[in-house]
Amino acid sequence: MNYEVIELAEKKVVGLTARTSNQDKNMGQIIGGLWQKFYEQGIYQSIANKVNDCSIGLYSNYRDGVKDAYDVTVCCEVSAVKEGPDGMVVKTIESGKYAKFIVQGHAQQAVADFWTRLWGMDLDRRFGSDFEAYQPGGDMENSEIHLYISIN
């Protein structure tokens, strides 16, 4: 897979979080449930001070050593944090070096294929803040997703 190495500044995001792991048989339901709640309960629309129209899937707080348990946060980047609906959290996307990938196609399938291929790559991952930025203007069938993987 092709990627470019970029430096990102720290970003603040606001959204919904859950904890899961790659070994959790309910991982797909947990992550899918966050996205469903994010849109169906109007969380996306209620987030103030959005920097852009992207929705973000953030993976952070990896368990030390094993790196298989992590927080998933469905969120938006914000310029300033304001009080939101109950249950929303504020997270920080760490500054640093990232491998940036771009995938296109059916949103769920393109992202699932990406992660499967990423786990087979020899990438010097930092396991800090990894995230998917869903670009505006697409739909479920024709999406463009920018994926950022923190690297050393």
C-alpha positions, -999 to 999 in steps of 0.1 A, spaced: 0 0 0 12 34 -9 14 62 18 32 94 25 48 104 58 35 136 72 38 157 104 6 165 122 -1 191 148 -21 181 179 -59 181 173 -88 181 197 -119 160 189 -153 156 205 -175 125 203 -184 91 217 -160 65 230 -160 27 237 -132 3 246 -127 -29 226 -100 -51 211 -93 -70 179 -100 -102 198 -134 -90 211 -161 -110 192 -184 -79 195 -158 -55 181 -178 -48 149 -210 -43 168 -193 -20 193 -177 2 166 -208 1 143 -230 10 173 -209 41 180 -213 53 144 -250 45 144 -256 65 176 -233 93 164 -256 99 134 -290 87 144 -291 105 178 -279 138 162 -245 138 179 -226 148 147 -250 178 143 -247 189 179 -209 192 180 -200 229 182 -169 245 166 -162 218 140 -130 225 120 -144 208 89 -172 184 78 -151 153 83 -162 125 106 -133 108 124 -129 73 137 -100 76 163 -82 46 178 -61 55 209 -51 44 244 -37 12 232 -29 -13 260 8 -12 267 28 -41 254 0 -62 239 -14 -33 218 -47 -52 211 -71 -33 235 -79 3 225 -104 31 227 -125 38 197 -139 74 194 -163 84 167 -159 122 166 -152 155 149 -122 178 151 -130 210 169 -114 244 172 -126 249 208 -143 225 232 -178 233 243 -202 214 264 -221 188 244 -248 162 249 -243 138 278 -218 110 271 -196 129 248 -158 130 255 -129 151 245 -98 134 231 -65 145 218 -50 133 185 -13 134 193 11 156 173 38 137 154 47 116 124 20 97 106 18 74 76 -11 88 56 -31 64 34 -60 72 11 -87 46 3 -118 48 -18 -149 28 -23 -176 13 0 -168 29 33 -170 -2 55 -154 -25 30 -126 -1 21 -117 5 57 -119 -32 67 -96 -41 38 -72 -14 48 -69 -26 84 -64 -62 72 -36 -51 49 -21 -27 75 -17 -55 101 4 -74 75 27 -44 68 61 -39 84 54 -3 95 72 11 126 39 19 144 39 41 175 4 29 186 -5 65 197 -34 80 179 -45 63 146 -75 77 128 -98 75 98 -110 108 84 -141 103 63 -141 131 36 -173 150 30 -193 147 -2 -193 109 -5 -218 83 4 -216 48 19 -209 33 -16 -185 59 -29 -163 73 0 -129 87 3 -112 80 36 -78 93 47 -62 71 73 -34 83 96 -13 58 114 11 71 140 47 60 134 81 64 151 
